[in-house]
Amino acid sequence: MARIGNIIRLKGVNPFAKRSARAPGPVTAIDIDGSTLRVVQGGPKGDGLALTKVASAKLDFAADADRSDPATMGRAIAKALGELKLKPGAVVMGVPRAQVVLRTLQLPLIADVREVASMVHLQVARDLPFRMDEAVIDFKVRRQITPPAPAPTGDKIEALPAPKLEVLVAAVKFEVVEAWRQTAEMAGVKLSALGLLPYANARCVEACHVADGDEAFALVSLRPDEANIDVIAEQALLFSRGAQIRPGYESEHADPSSAQPPPPPPRNEQEWADEYVNLVTIEVVRTLHAFTGLEPNSSVGKVVVSGATGFEPLALQTLAKRVGRPCALLDPGSALGFANEERLEASGAVAAIGLALGVNDPQGLPFDFLNPKKPAVQRDMRRIRILAGVAAAAAAIIFVLALKNYLVTQRTNLAKEWADKVAAADKYRAQYRKMIQQGTTVDDWQKGERNWLDHFAYLTAVLPSSEEIYITSLGITGQGTIRMAVQAQSGDVLARLDKHLRAAGYNVKPFSITPGADKLGYEFRSTVELTIPPKMKPDFAKVKAPARPADDASLDPKIAKGGRG
């Protein structure tokens, strides 16, 4: 692209403005206009700035890409710069109006800008919708206001009111500034300044000499999905408002996520243009009414339309009918002397041109959120010592609390660990209870005077063979009585059982015999209770266990080897 030979002369220095944080030199201004990247390059020439290049490129995003993600936006910018074959050095970008809180303050007349910054931080904290520690604050002194002298009343002389400074304060969340910084980093460029887009628009309009004397005018900047309306007078931004423009919704306040569905979007290009321009006109009228309400002594004499959406001529025609003021189309390409092929690019790069011009002014950008004006730091040694003591006490308290938190955390983790173990073991509570009971029984046997296992073995040898009688249950009561239930072939067998047990040394409680046939043919049953004399000891030498029946399964060779019979 050929060099653009226009030179913009710089204005005088504002004594209250922050000096430029960067030395005059080549600069690249970048503005994101919807899905288009606007780039303006320039460099100092004499006491002015020569704009050397203006270009644009489409930002390439995936269909489902999150454009608010710095990584996604940064990669798209890097790709677009590569297509333009640009390798910028110092880069300046701007924050949109929608991300900034603007407030106007009146302060006492103070010459030191750092003292002004201190008062700004003190007063603006009440009006911010977020905390001060989350904010990046910069300001611009608009003018000095001298209140009118009070009317004389008799012989009494009223003191003259003190002059005031009118200050425009801009605050943005720190996370927003950090997002722009990360975007530049992902794009592979060095961000040297971060301005305010409404003031960039005002700087470009100033260079185009659009204003008629000191009369205020409204600049309507059109973008694909938003419109910015800035009221400018005497090279200063008096009022600024941004609005989303989405055909199909009444205004930027419509809620697309509400239960009631929005009206259908326009069906063709002409309907889309008519709806877009209608919404823009509504927002311009609202802005003019809001400005008139805030500044009753000021009026907007002219409306200027800028942008590269293609809707600018229609918007100009519609506004001329609705606002009742002269309307004009901003043509920065002609005003700044761009070549014919550059004029269309310049129409959409108003903000980028303003950023490039402003960053090379002697006073720098009016607002630079990357290098904001900061309050003066005053050292009060007594206060420092008090704060140091408070800090030491706070550190001790923090240490104690941290230690307490550490110990509590350890105990909590231990309790949680054991609670998990208890919950896991609770599944086997019945099994554990049974094992405990069995263990208790074994312990009682070991501690008792009787060896019950010997008595069980002894009874096995004393009882008749299993072909005549078998035991269905065997247990020991708490009083040491052996109780067993038996099933016998006949009543004679049970009578002989009584004699065998007595002969073996047991005291047998008389038992009753009841009929009770089972499937094996054992026709009689009874319950036998035995008490053991104190001096009785089983004598295995005098008894012999009956032989096992021939069909005893335990005699099967396969079972003896561990198999199935």
C-alpha positions in Angstrom: 0.0 0.0 0.0 1.4 3.4 -0.9 2.4 5.9 1.7 -0.4 8.3 2.7 1.0 11.8 2.7 -1.3 13.5 5.2 0.1 15.1 8.3 -1.9 16.0 11.4 -0.7 18.9 13.4 -0.7 18.4 17.2 -2.5 20.6 19.7 -1.1 22.3 22.7 -0.4 20.5 25.9 -3.0 20.2 28.7 -1.3 20.9 32.0 -3.5 18.5 33.8 -3.2 15.6 31.3 -0.9 12.7 31.8 2.2 12.8 29.7 2.6 10.1 27.1 4.0 6.9 28.5 5.8 6.1 25.2 8.3 8.1 23.2 7.0 9.4 19.8 7.6 6.8 17.2 5.9 4.4 14.8 2.6 3.2 16.1 0.0 0.6 15.0 -3.6 1.1 16.1 -5.9 -1.9 16.1 -9.7 -1.8 16.4 -12.0 -4.8 16.3 -15.1 -3.9 14.3 -17.5 -6.9 14.6 -15.8 -9.6 12.5 -13.4 -7.1 10.9 -9.9 -6.1 12.0 -9.2 -2.4 11.4 -5.5 -1.4 11.3 -3.9 2.1 11.0 -0.2 2.7 11.0 1.6 6.0 11.4 4.8 7.6 12.5 6.0 11.1 13.6 7.0 13.6 11.0 8.1 17.0 12.2 5.6 18.2 14.8 2.9 16.0 13.4 1.9 12.4 12.7 2.0 10.9 9.2 -0.6 8.2 8.7 1.2 5.6 6.5 -1.3 2.8 6.2 -4.9 1.9 6.7 -6.2 -1.6 6.1 -8.7 -4.2 7.2 -9.1 -7.9 7.2 -11.8 -10.4 8.2 -11.3 -12.2 11.5 -11.5 -15.9 11.0 -13.5 -17.6 13.7 -14.9 -21.1 14.0 -18.7 -21.3 14.0 -18.9 -22.1 17.7 -15.9 -20.0 18.8 -16.1 -17.9 21.9 -15.1 -14.4 20.8 -14.7 -13.2 24.4 -11.9 -15.7 24.9 -8.5 -13.8 24.6 -6.8 -16.9 23.1 -9.5 -17.2 20.4 -9.5 -13.5 19.6 -5.7 -13.3 19.7 -5.2 -16.1 17.3 -7.7 -14.6 14.9 -5.9 -11.2 15.1 -2.5 -12.8 14.4 -3.9 -14.6 11.4 -5.4 -11.4 10.0 -2.2 -9.5 10.5 -0.4 -12.2 8.7 -2.8 -11.9 5.7 -2.1 -8.1 5.7 1.7 -8.9 5.9 2.0 -6.6 8.9 4.5 -7.0 11.8 3.6 -4.2 14.1 5.9 -3.0 16.9 4.1 -0.9 19.5 0.3 -1.4 19.4 -2.5 0.7 20.8 -6.0 -0.7 21.2 -9.2 0.7 22.7 -11.9 -0.4 25.2 -15.5 -0.2 23.9 -17.9 2.1 25.7 -20.0 -0.9 27.0 -17.1 -2.1 29.1 -16.4 1.3 30.8 -18.1 3.2 33.6 -18.1 7.0 33.0 -18.7 9.5 35.7 -18.3 13.3 35.8 -16.9 14.9 39.0 -16.4 18.4 40.2 -13.3 18.8 42.4 -11.4 21.7 44.1 -8.9 23.5 41.9 -5.6 21.5 42.3 -2.5 21.9 40.2 -0.9 18.6 41.0 -2.3 15.8 38.9 -1.4 13.2 41.5 -3.5 15.0 44.1 -6.4 15.1 41.6 -6.0 11.4 41.1 -6.2 10.9 44.9 -9.5 12.8 45.1 -10.9 11.0 42.0 -10.2 7.6 43.6 -11.8 8.8 46.9 -15.0 10.1 45.3 -15.6 7.7 42.4 -15.5 4.7 44.8 -19.1 5.4 45.8 -20.5 5.3 42.3 -18.8 2.2 40.9 -20.8 -1.0 40.4 -17.8 -3.1 41.5 -15.1 -2.9 44.2 -12.2 -0.4 44.0 -9.6 -3.2 44.2 -11.2 -4.7 41.0 -11.1 -1.4 39.1 -8.6 0.4 36.8 -9.3 4.1 37.0 -8.2 7.0 34.7 -9.5 10.5 34.2 -9.3 13.6 32.1 -9.7 17.2 33.3 -12.4 18.7 31.0 -12.3 22.4 32.1 -12.2 24.8 35.0 -15.6 26.0 36.2 -15.9 29.4 37.8 -19.3 29.7 39.6 -21.1 33.1 39.2 -20.7 35.6 41.9 -23.6 35.8 44.3 -25.9 38.9 44.0 -25.2 41.6 46.7 -27.7 41.8 49.6 -27.5 45.1 51.3 -24.2 45.9 53.0 -23.3 42.3 53.3 -20.6 41.1 51.0 -20.7 37.4 50.0 -17.5 35.5 49.5 -16.8 34.5 45.9 -17.3 30.8 45.4 -14.1 28.8 44.7 -13.4 27.6 41.1 -13.9 23.9 40.4 -12.3 21.4 38.1 -14.7 19.3 36.0 -13.2 15.8 35.6 -14.4 12.9 33.4 -13.6 9.6 35.1 -13.5 6.3 33.3 -13.3 3.0 35.3 -13.0 -0.5 33.9 -12.6 -3.8 35.6 -9.1 -5.1 36.0 -10.1 -8.4 34.4 -11.1 -6.5 31.2 -7.7 -4.8 31.0 -6.1 -8.2 31.6 -8.2 -9.7 28.8 -7.0 -7.1 26.3 -3.4 -7.6 27.4 -3.8 -11.4 26.9 -5.4 -10.9 23.5 -2.4 -8.8 22.4 0.0 -11.4 23.8 -1.8 -14.2 21.9 -1.7 -12.1 18.8 2.1 -11.8 19.1 2.1 -8.0 19.5 3.2 -5.7 22.3 0.4 -3.6 23.7 1.8 -0.2 24.7 -1.5 1.7 25.4 -5.1 0.8 25.9 -7.4 3.8 25.2 -11.1 4.5 25.2 -12.9 4.2 21.9 -15.3 7.1 22.3 -12.4 9.4 22.8 -10.6 7.9 19.9 -13.7 8.7 17.8 -13.6 12.3 19.2 -9.9 12.6 18.3 -10.5 11.5 14.7 -13.4 14.0 14.3 -11.2 16.7 15.7 -8.6 16.0 13.0 -11.3 16.0 10.4 -12.5 19.6 11.5 -16.1 18.6 11.6 -17.1 20.9 14.5 -18.7 24.3 13.8 -17.0 26.4 16.4 -17.6 25.4 20.0 -21.1 24.0 19.4 -21.7 20.4 20.5 -22.4 17.7 18.0 -23.3 14.1 18.1 -21.1 11.4 16.5 -23.0 8.3 15.6 -20.5 5.4 15.0 -22.2 2.4 13.3 -20.8 -1.1 13.7 -22.4 -4.4 12.6 -24.0 -5.2 15.9 -23.8 -1.9 17.9 -24.0 1.8 17.7 -22.0 4.3 19.8 -23.4 7.9 20.2 -20.8 10.4 21.5 -21.6 14.1 22.2 -18.5 16.2 21.5 -17.7 19.8 22.1 -14.5 21.9 22.3 -12.4 18.7 21.6 -13.9 17.0 24.7 -16.3 14.1 25.1 -19.4 15.4 27.0 -21.6 12.3 26.8 -21.2 8.8 25.5 -23.6 5.9 25.1 -23.3 2.5 23.5 -26.2 0.3 22.4 -26.4 -3.2 20.9 -28.3 -3.1 17.5 -29.9 -6.5 16.8 -32.8 -6.5 14.3 -35.6 -8.6 15.7 -35.3 -7.0 19.2 -36.8 -3.7 20.4 -33.6 -2.4 21.9 -30.4 -3.4 23.7 -32.5 -4.0 26.8 -34.5 -6.8 25.2 -33.9 -10.2 26.8 -33.5 -12.9 24.1 -33.5 -15.6 26.8 -37.0 -14.7 28.1 -39.8 -17.1 28.0 -41.7 -14.9 25.4 -40.0 -15.5 22.0 -38.7 -12.4 20.2 -40.3 -11.2 17.0 -38.9 -12.9 13.8 -35.8 -11.2 12.3 -36.1 -9.4 9.0 -36.4 -11.7 6.0 -34.4 -9.9 3.4 -31.6 -7.3 3.1 -33.9 -4.3 2.7 -36.0 -5.3 5.7 -32.7 -5.8 7.7 -31.4 -2.4 6.7 -34.7 -0.7 7.6 -34.9 -2.4 11.0 -31.2 -1.7 11.7 -31.6 2.0 10.9 -34.8 2.2 12.8 -33.1 0.9 16.0 -30.2 3.2 15.5 -32.5 6.2 15.2 -34.3 5.2 18.4 -31.0 5.1 20.3 -29.9 8.4 18.9 -33.1 10.1 20.0 -32.8 8.6 23.4 -29.2 9.8 23.7 -30.1 13.3 22.7 -32.9 13.4 25.2 -30.6 12.0 28.0 -27.9 14.6 27.2 -30.4 17.5 27.2 -31.6 16.3 30.6 -28.1 16.2 32.1 -26.9 19.4 30.4 -29.9 21.7 30.1 -27.6 24.6 29.1 -26.1 22.7 26.2 -27.6 21.6 23.0 -26.5 19.4 20.1 -26.3 21.4 16.9 -25.4 18.7 14.4 -25.4 14.9 14.0 -22.5 13.2 12.2 -22.7 9.6 11.0 -19.6 7.4 10.5 -19.0 3.7 9.8 -18.5 1.2 7.1 -21.6 -1.0 7.5 -23.3 0.1 4.3 -26.3 1.5 6.2 -24.7 5.0 6.8 -26.6 6.8 3.9 -29.9 5.4 4.9 -29.2 6.2 8.6 -28.2 9.8 7.6 -31.5 10.2 5.6 -33.6 8.8 8.4 -31.9 10.8 11.2 -32.3 14.1 9.2 -36.1 13.5 9.3 -36.3 12.5 13.0 -33.8 14.6 15.0 -34.6 18.0 13.5 -30.9 18.9 13.2 -28.4 19.1 10.4 -26.9 15.7 9.6 -23.6 14.9 7.8 -21.7 11.9 6.8 -18.1 11.7 8.2 -15.6 11.1 5.4 -12.2 10.8 7.1 -10.6 9.7 3.9 -11.3 13.0 2.2 -10.7 15.1 5.3 -7.3 13.6 6.1 -6.2 13.4 2.5 -6.2 9.6 1.9 -5.8 8.3 -1.6 -9.0 7.1 -3.4 -8.4 3.4 -2.7 -7.9 4.2 1.0 -11.0 6.3 1.6 -13.4 3.4 2.0 -11.0 1.7 4.5 -10.8 5.0 6.4 -14.6 5.3 6.8 -14.6 2.2 9.0 -11.4 3.0 10.8 -12.4 6.1 12.6 -11.6 4.7 16.1 -8.3 3.2 14.9 -7.3 6.6 13.3 -8.2 8.4 16.6 -6.1 5.9 18.6 -3.1 6.4 16.3 -3.4 10.2 16.5 -4.0 10.3 20.2 -1.2 8.1 21.3 1.4 10.3 19.6 0.0 13.6 21.0 2.4 15.3 23.4 -0.1 14.7 26.2 -0.8 11.1 25.1 -4.1 9.4 25.2 -6.7 11.1 27.5 -7.5 7.7 28.9 -4.9 4.9 29.0 -6.0 2.0 31.1 -2.7 0.3 30.7 -0.9 3.3 32.3 -3.5 5.1 34.3 -2.8 8.3 36.3 -2.1 7.2 39.9 -2.5 9.0 43.2 0.5 10.4 45.0 2.1 8.2 47.5 2.8 10.1 50.8 4.9 8.6 53.4 3.7 9.0 57.0 6.3 7.3 59.2 4.0 7.2 62.2 1.3 5.7 60.2 3.8 3.3 58.6 4.9 2.2 62.1 1.3 1.7 63.2 0.6 -0.2 60.0 3.7 -2.3 60.5 2.6 -3.2 64.1 -0.9 -4.0 62.8 0.6 -6.1 60.0 2.8 -8.0 62.5 -0.2 -8.6 64.7 -2.2 -9.6 61.7 0.6 -12.0 60.6 0.6 -13.6 64.1 -3.1 -14.0 64.0 -3.0 -15.4 60.5 -0.3 -17.8 61.6 -2.4 -19.0 64.6 -5.4 -19.3 62.4 -3.4 -21.1 59.7 -2.0 -23.5 62.3 -5.5 -24.0 63.8 -6.9 -24.6 60.3 -4.1 -27.1 59.6 -4.7 -29.1 62.8 -8.5 -29.0 62.3 -8.0 -30.1 58.7 -5.8 -33.0 59.9 -8.4 -34.1 62.4 -11.2 -33.6 60.0 -9.4 -35.8 57.4 -8.7 -38.4 60.1 -12.4 -38.4 61.2 -13.5 -38.7 57.6 -11.1 -41.5 57.0 -12.4 -43.4 60.0 -16.0 -42.6 59.0 -15.4 -44.1 55.6 -13.9 -47.2 57.3 -16.9 -47.4 59.6 -19.3 -47.1 56.7 -17.4 -49.8 54.8 -17.4 -52.1 57.9 -21.1 -51.5 58.6 -21.9 -53.7 55.6 -20.4 -56.6 57.5 -21.9 -55.8 60.9 -24.0 -59.1 61.0 -21.0 -61.2 60.2 -18.8 -59.4 62.8 -21.5 -59.8 65.4 -21.7 -63.5 64.7 -17.9 -63.9 64.8 -17.8 -62.0 68.1 -20.4 -64.2 69.6 -18.6 -67.4 68.4 -15.3 -66.0 69.8 -17.0 -65.2 73.1 -18.3 -68.8 73.3 -14.8 -70.2 72.6 -13.4 -67.9 75.2 -16.0 -69.0 77.7 -15.1 -72.6 77.0 -11.5 -71.9 77.5 -12.1 -70.1 80.8 -14.6 -72.7 82.0 -14.0 -75.9 84.1 -15.4 -78.2 81.4 -13.8 -79.3 78.2 -17.0 -79.4 76.2 -15.3 -80.7 73.1 -14.2 -83.8 75.1 -17.8 -84.3 76.2 -19.0 -84.0 72.6 -16.5 -86.6 71.5 -17.5 -88.8 74.5 -21.2 -88.6 73.7 -20.4 -89.6 70.2 -18.9 -92.8 71.5 -21.6 -93.4 74.1 -24.6 -93.0 71.9 -26.0 -95.9 69.8 -25.2 -96.1 66.1 -26.7 -93.7 63.7 -28.8 -96.5 62.2 -30.8 -96.4 65.5 -30.6 -92.8 66.5 -29.3 -89.4 65.4 -28.9 -86.0 67.0 -30.8 -83.1 65.4 -29.4 -80.3 67.7 -26.9 -80.1 70.4 -26.2 -77.2 72.8 -25.1 -76.1 76.2 -27.2 -73.8 78.4 -25.8 -71.0 80.6 -26.0 -73.3 83.6 -23.7 -75.9 82.0 -26.5 -78.3 81.0 -26.1 -80.3 77.8 -29.3 -80.3 75.8 -29.7 -82.4 72.7 -32.7 -83.3 70.5 -32.7 -86.8 69.1 -34.6 -88.8 66.5 -34.9 -92.6 67.2 -36.1 -95.7 65.4 -38.1 -96.9 68.3 -39.0 -96.2 71.9 -36.7 -99.1 73.1 -33.8 -97.2 71.6 -34.6 -94.2 73.6 -35.0 -96.3 76.8 -31.5 -97.8 76.1 -30.2 -94.3 75.5 -31.1 -93.3 79.1 -29.3 -96.3 80.5 -26.2 -95.7 78.3 -25.9 -92.1 79.5 -26.3 -92.9 83.1 -23.7 -95.7 82.8 -21.3 -93.2 81.2 -21.6 -91.0 84.4 -24.1 -88.3 83.3 -27.1 -87.2 85.4 -30.0 -87.6 83.1 -33.2 -85.6 83.6 -36.2 -87.8 82.8 -37.4 -87.1 79.3 -40.6 -87.7 77.4 -40.9 -89.7 74.2 -43.2 -88.3 71.5 -44.1 -89.8 68.1 -42.4 -87.8 65.3 -41.8 -89.6 62.1 -39.4 -88.1 59.5 -38.6 -89.1 55.9 -35.8 -91.4 57.0 -38.2 -93.6 59.1 -37.1 -92.5 62.6 -40.5 -92.7 64.3 -39.8 -91.1 67.8 -38.2 -88.0 69.1 -37.2 -86.6 72.4 -35.2 -83.9 74.1 -32.5 -85.1 76.5 -30.9 -82.9 79.2 -27.6 -84.0 80.9 -25.9 -82.5 83.9 -22.2 -83.3 84.5 -21.2 -84.4 88.0 -18.3 -82.2 89.4 -15.8 -85.1 89.5 -16.7 -86.7 86.2 -14.1 -86.9 83.5 -14.6 -88.7 80.1 -12.7 -92.0 80.0 -12.2 -92.7 76.3 -10.4 -96.0 77.1 -13.6 -97.6 78.3 -15.8 -96.7 75.3 -15.7 -97.4 71.7 -17.6 -95.4 69.1 -20.0 -97.5 66.9 -18.8 -98.3 63.5 -19.9 -96.1 60.6 -22.7 -97.4 58.3 -21.6 -99.0 55.1 -23.3 -96.2 53.1 -21.6 -93.4 55.1 -20.6 -90.7 52.5 -17.4 -90.0 54.3 -16.1 -93.5 53.4 -16.3 -92.7 49.7 -12.7 -92.8 48.3 -13.4 -89.8 46.1 -14.4 -87.7 49.0 -11.4 -88.8 50.9 -9.2 -87.4 48.1 -11.1 -84.1 48.1 -13.5 -84.8 45.3 -17.3 -85.2 45.1 -19.0 -88.5 46.0 
